[in-house]
């Protein structure tokens, strides 16, 4: 769908144009409009602006954004009571691993795909990998459809995510040369324990594409930085707009479809079953 934006300047000119038009109604309801040369120029200017906007919004848009994820400093005091030195060392290594992970966000018009860059690395940050989330995130902004395709317990799941509710603040900062606005959202991660997490997203005003990493979409600009408080941070390292690279995004069809809420309950059930089997 082509969206036509008329600038405020255009509206002001149009208002002046309407005021200066003299309309005479005859008994036969024929309207005669006398337009001066000045008004003709204004009318042509308005038409030009509309055509420019139509042209811009009708073009095919493709982009590729590279992100780097880093693990934020974790609290290690909770593991001081662990007696096993091997277990304690293993946990501390997981919590203090500074190796980053790389992800890509590809965009093709109204759809996007966010996934981890696959590479062989024996020093991979396992904890960071788990925190950022596995699988691939597909997003269609036309119908606000967000699907996470993930392999778990021998099955492929297609998890539908609810829309993220954002609170946009007045704070701004520059990222990669782009002026970005700050938005905040809160997620309930454990409904039973009532645990919540705060996420801060920085979106670019000059990149009016409401895509972002993982499920964090729907803002009035492309998300260039994501701060999952106390866990990890994602930051755009390279932005390729109107890339010539072939980008084809197709939503997955094969898999067990379910909502995020049902998927989390299923994981709990599977975890309990496995725990019982291991004890027997």
C-alpha positions as CSV (number, residue, x, y, z in Angstrom):
1,X,0.0,0.0,0.0
2,X,1.4,3.4,-1.0
3,X,1.4,5.9,1.8
4,X,1.2,9.6,0.8
5,X,2.4,12.1,3.4
6,X,1.7,15.8,2.9
7,X,4.1,18.0,4.8
8,X,2.9,20.7,7.0
9,X,4.3,23.3,4.6
10,X,2.1,21.8,1.9
11,X,-0.9,22.1,4.0
12,X,-0.2,25.7,4.8
13,X,0.1,26.5,1.1
14,X,-3.1,24.6,0.4
15,X,-5.0,26.5,3.0
16,X,-3.8,29.8,1.5
17,X,-4.9,28.5,-1.9
18,X,-8.4,27.6,-0.7
19,X,-8.9,31.0,1.0
20,X,-8.0,32.9,-2.2
21,X,-10.3,30.9,-4.5
22,X,-13.5,32.6,-5.5
23,X,-16.3,30.2,-6.1
24,X,-19.6,31.3,-7.7
25,X,-22.5,29.0,-7.7
26,X,-25.0,29.3,-10.6
27,X,-28.6,28.1,-10.5
28,X,-27.5,25.0,-12.4
29,X,-24.9,24.3,-9.6
30,X,-22.0,24.9,-12.0
31,X,-18.8,25.9,-10.0
32,X,-16.5,28.4,-11.6
33,X,-13.1,28.8,-9.9
34,X,-10.7,31.5,-10.8
35,X,-7.1,30.7,-10.0
36,X,-4.3,33.3,-10.2
37,X,-0.9,32.4,-11.6
38,X,0.5,32.4,-8.1
39,X,-2.1,29.8,-7.0
40,X,-1.3,27.7,-10.0
41,X,2.4,27.6,-8.9
42,X,1.3,26.6,-5.4
43,X,-1.0,23.9,-6.7
44,X,1.9,22.5,-8.9
45,X,4.2,22.6,-5.8
46,X,1.7,20.5,-3.8
47,X,1.3,18.0,-6.6
48,X,5.1,17.7,-6.8
49,X,5.5,17.0,-3.1
50,X,2.8,14.3,-3.3
51,X,4.5,12.7,-6.3
52,X,7.8,12.6,-4.5
53,X,6.4,11.0,-1.4
54,X,4.5,8.4,-3.6
55,X,7.8,7.6,-5.4
56,X,9.7,7.2,-2.2
57,X,7.2,4.9,-0.5
58,X,6.6,2.8,-3.6
59,X,10.2,1.7,-3.9
60,X,11.4,-1.8,-2.8
61,X,13.3,-1.6,0.5
62,X,15.9,-4.1,1.5
63,X,18.4,-3.9,4.3
64,X,20.8,-5.9,6.4
65,X,21.9,-5.0,9.9
66,X,24.6,-6.7,11.8
67,X,24.4,-6.8,15.6
68,X,26.8,-7.8,18.3
69,X,25.7,-9.2,21.6
70,X,27.7,-9.0,24.8
71,X,27.0,-10.5,28.2
72,X,26.4,-7.9,31.0
73,X,28.2,-8.3,34.3
74,X,26.4,-11.0,36.3
75,X,26.1,-11.4,40.1
76,X,28.4,-14.3,41.3
77,X,27.8,-14.0,45.1
78,X,24.9,-16.4,44.9
79,X,27.3,-19.2,44.1
80,X,29.7,-18.7,47.0
81,X,28.1,-21.5,49.0
82,X,28.7,-24.2,46.3
83,X,31.1,-26.7,47.8
84,X,32.2,-28.4,44.5
85,X,35.1,-26.4,43.1
86,X,34.6,-27.9,39.6
87,X,30.9,-26.9,39.5
88,X,31.7,-23.5,40.9
89,X,34.4,-22.9,38.4
90,X,32.2,-24.0,35.5
91,X,29.4,-21.6,36.6
92,X,31.8,-18.7,37.1
93,X,33.2,-19.3,33.6
94,X,29.7,-19.1,32.2
95,X,28.9,-15.9,34.1
96,X,32.2,-14.1,33.2
97,X,32.6,-15.2,29.6
98,X,33.3,-12.1,27.6
99,X,33.0,-13.6,24.1
100,X,30.4,-11.9,22.0
101,X,27.9,-13.4,19.6
102,X,26.9,-12.0,16.2
103,X,23.4,-11.7,14.8
104,X,21.8,-10.3,11.6
105,X,18.5,-8.7,10.8
106,X,17.5,-8.8,7.2
107,X,14.6,-6.8,5.9
108,X,12.6,-7.2,2.6
109,X,9.9,-4.6,2.4
110,X,7.3,-5.5,5.1
111,X,9.0,-8.6,6.5
112,X,12.2,-9.2,8.5
113,X,14.3,-12.1,9.8
114,X,16.5,-12.0,12.9
115,X,18.9,-14.9,13.6
116,X,22.3,-15.7,15.0
117,X,25.3,-15.9,12.6
118,X,26.5,-19.5,12.6
119,X,30.2,-20.1,13.1
120,X,32.3,-22.7,14.7
121,X,33.6,-21.4,18.0
122,X,34.6,-23.8,20.9
123,X,34.7,-20.7,23.2
124,X,31.1,-19.8,22.4
125,X,29.3,-17.9,25.2
126,X,26.6,-20.5,26.1
127,X,24.9,-18.4,28.7
128,X,24.7,-15.4,26.3
129,X,23.3,-17.7,23.6
130,X,20.5,-18.8,26.0
131,X,19.7,-15.3,27.2
132,X,19.4,-13.7,23.7
133,X,17.2,-16.6,22.6
134,X,17.4,-19.4,20.1
135,X,16.0,-20.0,16.7
136,X,14.9,-17.4,14.2
137,X,12.4,-14.5,14.6
138,X,10.1,-13.7,11.6
139,X,8.2,-10.5,11.6
140,X,5.5,-9.1,9.3
141,X,4.7,-5.5,10.1
142,X,1.6,-5.4,7.8
143,X,-0.4,-7.8,10.1
144,X,1.9,-7.5,13.1
145,X,2.7,-11.3,13.0
146,X,5.8,-12.3,15.0
147,X,6.9,-16.0,14.9
148,X,9.9,-17.6,16.6
149,X,11.0,-20.8,14.9
150,X,12.9,-22.9,17.4
151,X,14.1,-26.5,17.9
152,X,13.4,-27.8,21.4
153,X,13.3,-31.4,22.8
154,X,13.4,-33.0,19.4
155,X,10.5,-30.9,17.9
156,X,10.2,-27.7,15.8
157,X,8.0,-25.1,17.4
158,X,6.4,-22.0,15.7
159,X,5.8,-19.7,18.6
160,X,3.6,-16.6,18.1
161,X,4.6,-13.6,20.2
162,X,2.2,-10.9,21.5
163,X,2.7,-7.3,20.5
164,X,5.3,-5.5,22.6
165,X,4.0,-2.4,24.4
166,X,6.5,0.4,24.5
167,X,6.8,3.7,26.5
168,X,8.7,6.2,24.5
169,X,10.7,8.8,26.6
170,X,12.2,12.1,25.7
171,X,15.8,10.9,26.0
172,X,18.0,10.8,22.9
173,X,21.5,9.8,21.9
174,X,23.5,9.1,18.8
175,X,24.4,5.6,17.6
176,X,26.4,5.1,14.4
177,X,25.7,8.7,13.5
178,X,21.9,8.3,13.9
179,X,19.9,10.3,16.4
180,X,18.0,7.7,18.4
181,X,15.1,7.9,20.8
182,X,14.7,5.8,24.0
183,X,11.8,3.3,24.6
184,X,11.2,1.1,27.6
185,X,9.1,-2.1,28.0
186,X,8.7,-4.6,30.8
187,X,8.4,-8.4,30.4
188,X,7.0,-10.9,32.8
189,X,9.4,-13.8,32.7
190,X,8.1,-15.9,35.5
191,X,4.4,-15.5,36.1
192,X,4.5,-17.8,39.2
193,X,7.4,-16.0,40.9
194,X,6.2,-12.7,39.4
195,X,9.6,-11.9,38.0
196,X,9.9,-9.1,35.5
197,X,12.7,-7.7,33.4
198,X,13.1,-4.2,31.9
199,X,14.2,-3.7,28.3
200,X,15.5,-0.5,26.9
201,X,15.5,0.0,23.1
202,X,17.1,2.8,21.1
203,X,15.5,3.5,17.7
204,X,16.7,5.7,14.9
205,X,14.3,8.6,14.0
206,X,15.9,8.8,10.5
207,X,15.3,5.1,9.8
208,X,11.4,4.9,10.0
209,X,11.3,1.1,9.8
210,X,9.6,-0.5,12.8
211,X,11.9,-3.6,12.8
212,X,14.2,-4.8,15.6
213,X,16.1,-7.8,17.1
214,X,14.1,-10.7,18.5
215,X,10.6,-9.9,19.4
216,X,11.4,-6.2,20.1
217,X,9.6,-4.6,17.1
218,X,6.9,-2.0,16.6
219,X,8.7,1.2,17.3
220,X,8.7,4.2,15.0
221,X,12.2,3.6,13.9
222,X,14.8,0.8,13.4
223,X,16.2,-0.5,16.7
224,X,20.0,0.0,16.8
225,X,20.6,-0.9,20.4
226,X,18.8,-3.1,22.9
227,X,19.7,-3.3,26.6
228,X,18.2,-6.2,28.4
229,X,18.8,-4.9,31.9
230,X,21.1,-7.1,33.9
231,X,21.5,-9.7,31.2
232,X,22.8,-8.7,27.8
233,X,23.2,-5.8,25.3
234,X,22.7,-5.9,21.5
235,X,24.2,-3.1,19.4
236,X,24.1,-2.6,15.6
237,X,27.7,-2.7,14.2
238,X,26.9,-2.4,10.5
239,X,23.9,-1.0,8.6
240,X,23.4,-1.7,4.9
241,X,20.4,0.2,3.5
242,X,19.0,-0.7,0.1
243,X,21.5,-3.5,-0.1
244,X,22.1,-5.3,-3.5
245,X,22.3,-8.6,-1.7
246,X,19.5,-11.0,-2.6
247,X,17.1,-11.2,0.4
248,X,14.3,-13.7,0.4
249,X,12.3,-14.2,3.6
250,X,9.7,-16.9,3.8
251,X,7.7,-17.6,6.9
252,X,8.1,-21.2,8.2
253,X,5.1,-23.5,7.8
254,X,6.3,-26.8,9.2
255,X,6.2,-27.1,13.0
256,X,4.0,-27.2,16.1
257,X,2.2,-23.9,16.3
258,X,1.4,-22.4,19.7
259,X,1.4,-19.1,21.6
260,X,4.3,-18.1,23.8
261,X,2.3,-18.7,26.9
262,X,1.4,-22.3,25.9
263,X,5.0,-22.9,24.9
264,X,6.4,-21.8,28.3
265,X,3.9,-24.2,30.0
266,X,4.9,-27.0,27.7
267,X,8.6,-26.5,28.5
268,X,7.8,-26.6,32.2
269,X,6.0,-29.9,31.8
270,X,8.8,-31.4,29.7
271,X,11.4,-30.3,32.3
272,X,9.4,-31.9,35.1
273,X,9.1,-35.2,33.1
274,X,12.8,-35.4,32.4
275,X,13.6,-34.6,36.1
276,X,11.3,-37.5,37.2
277,X,12.9,-39.9,34.7
278,X,16.4,-39.0,35.9
279,X,15.5,-39.7,39.5
280,X,14.1,-43.1,38.7
